[in-house]
Amino acid sequence: MAITLTANGYQINSGPIITANATRVNTYECGVNSTRQNPSQTSANTVEDMWQAVTNFNKKTSTSGIVIEGNTVGMDAYSHPYGGTMVRARHSDGTWYAKQAGSVYFGQDDGEQVILWHFTSFFTGAELGNKTGDFDIFWSHLAGNNQGGDEPWEQEWNWNSNEDSRAQQQGSHTAVYEIEP
């Protein structure tokens, strides 16, 4: 996940090169989750939505893009690095949009280790069908072979002192920005 400066502008991950300054941020919302839970495994050919991080994010103009970034924490790698982590947006008309680029999963395969999942993704207005209105934002996963049985980590997500009495409650966050080009 990176913002790369180019000769003509900047690029978020592998998205389009943005050549002009953003004139403004139209809307901003944040989602927070600090509930200890276990992620679900995927079924064959079915994307598993782990967390609906932001509900009814109101995109105001058809030309604007959406930047989504966030971080979550779990324990003990399960499908690393093949879990197919992604961020998804669902428009109020039922249309889904997904990005795997920008979703990075830092795993360890040797025991009960902390697993970080971070992403920074950018959907252009065109990639969102130039739609306005409400979008719901999800943390999701599905491996590339679509066989199912995958999950980002094997144990708890947002773990706490149940795992180790010295631990404090962990949490996840998501920030969503509507950027006007």
N, C-alpha and C positions, 0 to 999 in steps of 0.2 A: 504494500500500500504506500503509494508515494504520489506526491505532486511533483511533476517534472517540469522544469523550466526549459522551454524550447527557444529557437531563434525567433519565432513569431508569436509566442504566447506561453501557455502552460497546459499541462495534460494531467488529468487525474487517472492514475493507473493506466489502462490501455484504452481509455475513452478518446473522444475527439479532442483535437487541439483547440483550446479556447484562445481566440486571438484578440479579444477586447475585454476591457475591465468590466466586471459585473457592475451594473448601475445600482443595484440594491438587493438586500435580502427581503423578500416579500413576507415570508412566514418562517417561524422556527417552532419546533416542538421537541420535547425530550421525553423518553420513556425510561423508567427505572424498574428493576426487578431484583428483589433480594430474598426471594422465597427459595428455600432449599428444596430441590426436587431431582428426579431422575429423568433424563431425556428418553424419549421413545425411539425404538428402532424403526427404520423405514420398512414398508412393505414393497413388494415388487412393483416397479413403475409408478410409485406414488411418492411425491415429495412430502416430507414430514416437516410441518411447521412447528418449530420448537417453542417460539414465543412471538406473540403479537405485541410488538414493542410500542407502536404508536397507532392509535385508532383515529380515523377521520382527520387525517392531515389534509387541510384544505389548500389545494394548489390553485392560485388565483388567476394565472394567465396561461394561455396556450403555448407561449414561446419560452416560458421559464423551464429551468431544469431543477432536479432535486439532488442534493448531496445527502448521503446517509452514511453516518459513521458510528461505530460503537465497539464495545469490548465486553466480553463475558468470560467467566472462569469456571472450569470444571476439574474433575479428578480422574486420572487414569485413562490414557488413550485407548480407544477401541478400534476405530476405522482409520486411524492416521496412516498415511496422508490421503486416503481415498474416500473420505466421508462425504465429499461433494457439498461442502458448505457454501451457502449463498444467502443473499438478501433478496427478498421479494416484496413487491408492491402490488396491492390489489385495488383497482379502481372501483368506485361504487357501482359501476355497471357490470361488475363481475370479471372483467379482464385482468389477467395476471401478467406481471413483468418480472423477470428475474435477472440477477447478475451474479456470476461466480467470480469474475475478475474483481480483485480487490479484497476478496475474503481470504484471510490468512489464518492458518491453524497451526499453532506451535505445540507440538506434541512430544511426549516421551513415551517410550515403550517398555520401560523397566520399573514396573511397580506403581504404587499410588503417588503419582506425580501431578503437580498443578499443570493444567492444560489451558492455554489462553487462545481465544478465538477473537480476532479483531478484523474489522473491515472498514474501508472507505470506498464508497461507490458513488458514481454520478450517472444519473439518467437524464439525458437531454429531453427537451420538450417533444422532439420528434420520436424518440424511443418510447415515450409514454403516449403516443398517438395524438400529440398536441391537445391532450385532454386537460380540462380544469375540473375542480371539484374534489371530492374526498378520496383519499388513498389510505389504506391500512398497510403498515410496514411490518414484515415478518422476518425473523431469523429462521432459516430453513436448511434442510440437507437432503441429498439423494446422491448416491455414488453414480459415477459415469456409466457403469454397466447395467444400472436399473434393476439389479437382482433383489435388492432389499436386504434387510438384516444389518444395516449400518446405523451407527450413531456417533456423534462427535466424541463422546467419552463414555466410559463404562459405569462410572460411579456418579456421585452427586454433582449437580450443577448449583452454583451459589452455595457451596458448602459452608459449614459452621462448626461449632464446638462438638457436634455429634461425631465428627470424624477424629477430632483431637481436642481435648479439653483446653488446650492453649489457644485454639483458633477463635477468631471473631467471625461474625456473619459476613460473608462475601456478597457482592452484588454485581449486577450487570447494568449497562446503560446504552442508550441509543440517542443520537441527536440527528434531527432531520431539518434541512434548510431548503427553502425555495429560493433559488438565485435567478434574478432577472438578467438576461444577457445584454 
